[in-house]
Structures are given as structure tokens and as C-alpha cells.
């Protein structure tokens, strides 16, 4: 990803000035969520990173599904050559979450996003994103024979 606006002394002084104002605020501890949102949007603007003003509904989501899928991807594509598909998937997941506000933590949405990058065949290689098979009932143990005394 390229940075559209290069760093200048004006940008750096603006960052320093705003940081000093925010960190010297008496309400820093009680308004942390507001402060984080202001910083998130400001940094996104400075680096020209696309992002909606609002946070995604239900933020922060449980990301275990995403982490497992990305770990599976690194196992399927190990080494330096595996970095390219991983980066493409991370870019697509970022865009789906922060720009389109999709629920990427849901298996169906995650599979759709990864399929758009990797294709259906590669996404299907990850058994993790396949629907979970329903557990088969375990056979009940046979009664033990009566003991002879």
C-alpha cells in the first residue's frame, strides 16, 4: 500500500500538537473510547487509509475464526511465497470489516471474502471453513457379561 501524502514537518507538528492537547485533557481516562475513535480516524486520514467514520456494529468482534483461517492459510502456503496470498487476504479482510462493515468473524462471510481473493478451490482446501459435520452418536457400550463367582 502506498502512502498518498508524504510526511512533512507540518504533518509531524500537527500530530505533536494534537497529541499534547489530547493527553493533557483532564477527561482522558473517562473518554478513552472517544479519544481512540478520534485517533483512529486521524491516523487513517494522515495515511490515506479508507475507513468509515463509525466502528463496525458489535465491535470488537471475536476473531478466533479469522485467526484460525489465516493460520490454515499459512500452513497451506508456507514460507516467503505464502506471504503474497496472506497479505491479499489481510487487505480484503480489512476492507470488508472497516470499509464495508461486514461481519468477517462469521464463517460464511469469512469464506466469501477469502474466496474473492483465493478462489473457491483454494478456500475449500481449508477444512476449517467447511460446515462442521454433525457429530455421529457414539455407540453405547455393550453390557458387560455377568461375572462368574
N, C-alpha and C positions, 0 to 999 in steps of 0.2 A: 504494500500500500504506500503510495507516495503522499508526502505532506504538501498540501496545496500552498500553504503560506509559510515561507521560511521564517526562522527565528530572527528577530531583530531586537535591538536594545529596547525599543518601545514595548514590544511584547513582554520582554522579561521584566521591565519596570512595572508594567501593568499587573503582571502576576504578583510581584513582590508587594505592590501597593494594596491590592485586593486581599492578599493573604494576611497582611498586617491588620487590616480593618476587621476581617472576619475573626482572626484568632484573638483579637483584643476585645471582642464583644463579651459583655457580661452574660449573655444568654447562650454562650457556646455550648454548654453542657445540656441545656434543656431543648435546644433547637437543632440537635445534631442531624436529624433526618432532613430538615430543610437545608442545612449547610451542605450536606453531602449531595443533595439534588442540585444545588446551585453550582457546586464544584464539578459535578459530573457533566452538566450541560456546558459549563465554561470550558472545560478541557476538551470536550467534544468539538466545540466551536473553534478553539485555538488550532486543533489538529485537523479540522475539516472532516470530522468523523460523523457520518449520518446517525441520527438518534432522535427519537420522538421526545417531546417535552415531558410527557408523563412516563412513569415507570410502568412496566407491564403489570396487568392485573395479577394479584396473588404473589407479587414479588416480595421476597426472593423465593423461587421455586425449589423443590427438591431436585437436585441434579444428578442423583445416583444413576439413573437410566442413561443420561448423556455421557457420564464418565465411563460407564461400562462399555457403551457402544464405541467410544473413542479408544478405549484400551483394546477392544477387539480389533479395531482398525489398525492399530499399531502392531498387533500380533500378525494380522493378515498381510501387512505391508511393513516389514521390519527394516531397520537401517535408514541410511540417508535417503534412499529412493522412496521411502514411505512418508517422508516429510511433506512432499508436494500434495498428495491426497489429503493428508491430515490438515494442512493449512487451508486447503479449499473447503473442507468440511467445517472447520472452525469459522471461516469467513461466512459461510452460508448459515451456520447456526447463529452467529452474531446478528446477521441481517434479519433472520426470521424472528429472533427474540426482541431485539432493541428497536428495529425499524418497523417491522410488521406486527409486532406483539403477538406472535403465535405461541402456543403453549408447547414449546420444544421439549419439555420434560415428559410429555405423553408419547408413548411408543409409536402410535400411528403418525403423529406429526413429525417426530424424530426420523422415522423411516422415510417419510415423504421428503424431508429436507436432504437426508443422506442420499436418497435415490436420485434427486435432482443433480447431485454432484457426481456420484459414483456410478449411477446406473442401477437398474433393478438386479442384474446378475451379481454385481459386487456387493450390494446391500444384502442380498439373500444369503451370501456366504456367512454372514454373521447370524448364527442361530439365535443370538440374544434378542434380535429384533423380531424374530418369528413369533407368532402367537404361542403362548405356552401350552403344551399338551396337558390335557386334564389328567391328573394322576390316576393311575389304574388302581382299583381297590386291591389291597394286599390279601392274599388268600388267608383265610382264618386257619390257625394251627389245628391240625388233626388231634383228636383226643388221644391222650397217651393210654397205652394198653394197661389194663389193670395189673397191679403188681401181685406176684405170687409170693406168698409168705410161707 
